[in-house]
Amino acid sequence: MTTRASVLAYSGASSLRRDDALSEEEPLEIQVGGVPIAVVMRTPGHDAELAVGFLVTERVVHEARDVVSARHCSTVRDPESEENVMRIVLREGIDPPLEQLRRNTYASSSCGVCGKASIESVMATGGPISRGDVTTTAVLYGLPDELRRAQRGFDATGGLHAAGLFDTGGKMLLVREDVGRHNAVDKVVGAHVLASGSFDDTILLVSGRISFEIVQKAAAARIALVAGISAPTSLAVRAADALAITVVGFLRGETMNVYTRPERVLAPRRDESP
């Protein structure tokens, strides 16, 4: 359920290279009767329970006897996909509305679903970001407080995520809130596009963790720096590295971890620090 990654950990003006634990994130394709109906991003483990629970909440399955079997796909071309496809066989008489259940499915009958395929699908739409957008540790340290001060909805309810777009000098361009973290990012991206804004030299900050989906959205908008108050997932880090996106996690106070492309984060020399 976890994997290790090398990070550049900052505390004030000091930094050191160390290993950090990341929550694993991989896609899981759910098939019913051999037909792909959904792809969900999940932490590997208890996949049969996840797939059956998905079918229960979609009102397809109602009790244990409705499920004849639930097992991982055993006919794979790519060994990395082996644990990422769950095949469900339902008892005779249950006729699920397969077309209605399909959501975000890109896999085929070859059972080719894996983190590598997810990253490649994003790469195909834009490729790595080659711009040299840079910021500083001092700018990054100040962003969470700026975001928090703009969270009016959270102040009122305590139940909203936020995403903010800043320039690399730390100026807040806009903030949006939503019950869904990914929706907040979409609102930020949409607002900036509608205002004819450029994503060059910008930083996307989210109020929680950084998932693969957040990196995917940043890549689509061509945002080179993504930061979060909490941790990134393993697939988010892998995708960001492939896409040449800088990912900063655990951005709190004057500490943070830089997981990918640290050359975009400039730190003061020791003789310049107070």
C-alpha positions as CSV (number, residue, x, y, z in Angstrom):
1,M,0.0,0.0,0.0
2,T,3.1,2.2,0.1
3,T,6.2,2.8,-1.9
4,R,9.4,4.8,-1.4
5,A,10.6,7.8,-3.3
6,S,13.6,10.1,-3.0
7,V,12.6,13.6,-2.1
8,L,14.4,16.9,-1.5
9,A,13.1,17.9,2.0
10,Y,13.3,21.6,2.9
11,S,13.1,23.2,6.3
12,G,13.6,26.9,6.0
13,A,16.7,27.5,3.9
14,S,18.2,24.0,4.6
15,S,17.5,20.9,2.5
16,L,18.5,17.3,2.5
17,R,17.9,14.3,0.2
18,R,16.0,11.5,1.9
19,D,13.5,8.7,1.2
20,D,9.8,9.3,1.8
21,A,6.8,6.9,1.9
22,L,4.1,7.5,-0.8
23,S,0.6,6.0,-0.8
24,E,0.3,3.8,-3.9
25,E,-2.2,4.8,-6.5
26,E,-3.1,2.6,-9.5
27,P,-6.1,2.3,-11.8
28,L,-8.4,-0.7,-11.4
29,E,-10.6,-1.8,-14.3
30,I,-13.9,-3.4,-13.2
31,Q,-15.3,-5.9,-15.7
32,V,-18.7,-7.6,-15.5
33,G,-19.1,-10.6,-17.7
34,G,-15.9,-9.7,-19.5
35,V,-17.2,-6.2,-20.3
36,P,-15.2,-3.2,-18.9
37,I,-17.7,-0.9,-17.0
38,A,-15.4,1.4,-15.0
39,V,-11.9,2.4,-14.2
40,V,-11.3,3.8,-10.7
41,M,-8.1,5.1,-9.2
42,R,-7.4,3.3,-5.9
43,T,-4.8,2.1,-3.4
44,P,-4.1,-1.6,-4.4
45,G,-5.6,-4.1,-2.0
46,H,-9.0,-5.5,-1.2
47,D,-9.8,-5.1,-4.9
48,A,-12.6,-7.7,-4.9
49,E,-14.3,-5.8,-2.1
50,L,-13.9,-2.5,-3.9
51,A,-15.4,-3.9,-7.1
52,V,-18.3,-5.6,-5.4
53,G,-18.9,-2.5,-3.3
54,F,-19.0,-0.4,-6.5
55,L,-21.6,-2.7,-7.9
56,V,-23.7,-2.5,-4.7
57,T,-23.6,1.3,-4.7
58,E,-24.6,1.3,-8.4
59,R,-27.6,-0.9,-7.4
60,V,-26.5,-3.9,-9.5
61,V,-25.6,-6.2,-6.7
62,H,-27.8,-6.6,-3.5
63,E,-26.4,-9.6,-1.6
64,A,-23.5,-12.0,-1.6
65,R,-25.2,-14.7,-3.6
66,D,-25.5,-12.3,-6.6
67,V,-21.7,-12.6,-7.1
68,V,-20.5,-15.9,-8.5
69,S,-16.8,-14.9,-8.6
70,A,-14.5,-11.9,-8.3
71,R,-10.9,-12.3,-9.3
72,H,-8.1,-10.5,-10.9
73,C,-7.6,-11.0,-14.7
74,S,-5.1,-13.8,-15.4
75,T,-4.7,-13.3,-19.1
76,V,-2.5,-10.2,-19.5
77,R,0.1,-9.1,-22.0
78,D,1.7,-6.7,-19.6
79,P,2.6,-8.2,-16.2
80,E,2.1,-4.7,-14.6
81,S,-1.5,-4.9,-15.5
82,E,-2.2,-8.3,-13.8
83,E,-3.4,-6.9,-10.5
84,N,-5.3,-4.0,-12.1
85,V,-8.2,-5.7,-13.7
86,M,-11.0,-7.2,-11.6
87,R,-13.4,-9.6,-13.4
88,I,-16.8,-10.1,-11.8
89,V,-19.2,-12.9,-12.7
90,L,-22.8,-12.4,-11.6
91,R,-25.4,-15.1,-11.0
92,E,-27.8,-15.9,-13.8
93,G,-30.7,-13.6,-14.0
94,I,-28.9,-10.4,-13.1
95,D,-28.7,-8.2,-16.2
96,P,-26.8,-5.1,-15.3
97,P,-27.2,-1.9,-17.5
98,L,-23.6,-2.1,-18.8
99,E,-23.8,1.0,-21.0
100,Q,-25.0,3.1,-18.1
101,L,-22.3,1.8,-15.8
102,R,-19.4,2.7,-18.2
103,R,-17.4,5.6,-16.8
104,N,-13.9,6.8,-17.9
105,T,-13.0,3.4,-19.4
106,Y,-10.1,3.2,-21.8
107,A,-9.0,-0.4,-21.4
108,S,-9.5,-3.2,-23.9
109,S,-10.1,-7.0,-23.6
110,S,-6.3,-7.5,-23.4
111,C,-6.5,-6.4,-19.7
112,G,-4.0,-3.6,-20.4
113,V,-4.5,-1.4,-17.4
114,C,-1.6,-0.1,-15.3
115,G,0.1,3.0,-14.1
116,K,2.3,3.0,-17.1
117,A,-0.7,3.0,-19.4
118,S,-2.3,5.9,-17.5
119,I,0.9,8.0,-17.8
120,E,1.3,7.2,-21.5
121,S,-2.3,8.2,-22.1
122,V,-1.5,11.6,-20.6
123,M,1.8,11.9,-22.4
124,A,0.0,11.3,-25.8
125,T,-2.1,14.4,-25.3
126,G,0.7,16.9,-24.7
127,G,4.1,15.5,-23.7
128,P,6.6,16.9,-21.1
129,I,6.5,20.6,-20.1
130,S,9.9,21.9,-21.3
131,R,9.5,25.5,-19.9
132,G,11.9,26.6,-17.3
133,D,9.4,28.2,-14.9
134,V,11.1,28.8,-11.6
135,T,10.0,29.9,-8.1
136,T,11.7,30.2,-4.7
137,T,11.3,28.4,-1.4
138,A,10.2,31.7,0.2
139,V,7.4,32.1,-2.3
140,L,6.2,28.6,-1.8
141,Y,6.2,28.9,2.0
142,G,3.9,31.8,1.7
143,L,1.2,30.2,-0.5
144,P,-0.8,28.1,2.0
145,D,-1.6,31.1,4.1
146,E,-2.7,33.1,1.0
147,L,-4.9,30.2,-0.1
148,R,-6.4,29.8,3.4
149,R,-7.3,33.4,3.7
150,A,-9.3,33.2,0.4
151,Q,-11.3,30.1,1.5
152,R,-14.5,31.9,2.4
153,G,-16.6,28.8,1.8
154,F,-14.4,26.7,4.1
155,D,-14.7,29.3,6.8
156,A,-18.5,29.0,6.6
157,T,-18.8,25.2,6.3
158,G,-15.5,23.5,7.0
159,G,-16.3,21.2,4.1
160,L,-14.8,22.5,1.0
161,H,-11.6,21.8,-0.9
162,A,-9.7,24.7,-2.5
163,A,-7.4,25.2,-5.5
164,G,-5.4,28.3,-6.2
165,L,-3.5,29.6,-9.1
166,F,-0.5,31.9,-8.3
167,D,2.3,33.4,-10.4
168,T,5.8,32.3,-9.6
169,G,6.4,35.5,-7.7
170,G,3.6,34.5,-5.2
171,K,0.8,36.7,-6.5
172,M,-2.6,35.1,-6.1
173,L,-4.4,35.0,-9.5
174,L,-7.6,33.2,-8.4
175,V,-9.0,30.7,-5.9
176,R,-11.9,28.4,-6.3
177,E,-13.6,26.0,-3.8
178,D,-15.7,22.9,-4.3
179,V,-16.7,19.7,-2.4
180,G,-14.5,17.9,-4.9
181,R,-10.8,18.7,-5.1
182,H,-10.7,17.9,-8.8
183,N,-13.7,20.2,-9.4
184,A,-11.9,23.0,-7.6
185,V,-9.0,22.5,-10.0
186,D,-11.3,22.5,-13.0
187,K,-12.9,25.8,-11.9
188,V,-9.5,27.4,-11.5
189,V,-8.4,26.2,-15.0
190,G,-11.7,27.2,-16.5
191,A,-11.7,30.7,-15.0
192,H,-8.2,31.4,-16.1
193,V,-8.9,30.2,-19.7
194,L,-12.1,32.3,-19.8
195,A,-10.0,35.3,-18.8
196,S,-7.6,34.5,-21.6
197,G,-4.8,33.9,-19.1
198,S,-1.6,32.1,-19.7
199,F,-0.4,29.2,-17.5
200,D,3.2,30.1,-18.1
201,D,5.0,30.9,-14.9
202,T,2.2,29.8,-12.7
203,I,1.8,27.5,-9.6
204,L,-1.2,25.3,-8.9
205,L,-1.8,24.8,-5.2
206,V,-4.4,22.4,-3.8
207,S,-5.6,22.2,-0.2
208,G,-5.1,18.5,0.2
209,R,-3.2,15.7,-1.4
210,I,-2.0,15.5,-5.0
211,S,-3.4,12.6,-6.9
212,F,-2.7,11.4,-10.4
213,E,-5.9,13.2,-11.5
214,I,-4.6,16.5,-10.3
215,V,-1.3,16.0,-12.1
216,Q,-3.3,15.0,-15.2
217,K,-5.3,18.2,-15.1
218,A,-2.1,20.3,-14.6
219,A,-0.5,18.6,-17.6
220,A,-3.6,19.4,-19.7
221,A,-3.4,23.0,-18.7
222,R,0.4,23.0,-19.1
223,I,1.0,24.1,-15.5
224,A,4.6,23.3,-14.6
225,L,4.5,23.6,-10.8
226,V,2.0,21.8,-8.6
227,A,2.0,22.1,-4.8
228,G,-0.2,20.5,-2.1
229,I,-0.7,20.9,1.6
230,S,-0.6,17.1,1.9
231,A,1.2,14.2,0.2
232,P,1.3,13.2,-3.5
233,T,0.5,9.6,-4.4
234,S,2.9,7.3,-6.1
235,L,1.3,7.5,-9.5
236,A,1.1,11.3,-9.2
237,V,4.9,11.4,-8.7
238,R,5.6,9.0,-11.5
239,A,3.4,10.9,-13.9
240,A,4.8,14.3,-12.9
241,D,8.4,13.1,-13.4
242,A,7.5,11.8,-16.9
243,L,5.7,15.0,-17.7
244,A,8.4,17.3,-16.4
245,I,6.1,18.8,-13.8
246,T,7.5,19.9,-10.4
247,V,5.5,18.4,-7.5
248,V,5.8,19.9,-4.0
249,G,4.1,18.2,-1.1
250,F,3.6,18.7,2.6
251,L,3.8,22.5,2.1
252,R,3.3,23.7,5.6
253,G,5.0,26.5,7.5
254,E,8.5,26.6,6.3
255,T,8.8,22.9,5.4
256,M,8.1,21.0,2.2
257,N,9.2,18.0,0.1
258,V,10.1,18.4,-3.5
259,Y,9.4,15.1,-5.3
260,T,10.1,15.9,-8.9
261,R,12.0,18.4,-11.0
262,P,13.6,20.3,-8.0
263,E,15.5,22.6,-10.4
264,R,12.4,24.8,-10.6
265,V,12.6,25.6,-6.8
266,L,15.4,28.0,-6.0
267,A,16.7,28.2,-2.4
268,P,18.8,30.9,-0.9
269,R,22.5,30.1,-0.4
270,R,23.4,29.5,3.2
271,D,25.3,32.8,3.4
272,E,22.1,34.6,2.2
273,S,19.8,33.1,4.8
274,P,19.0,35.2,7.9
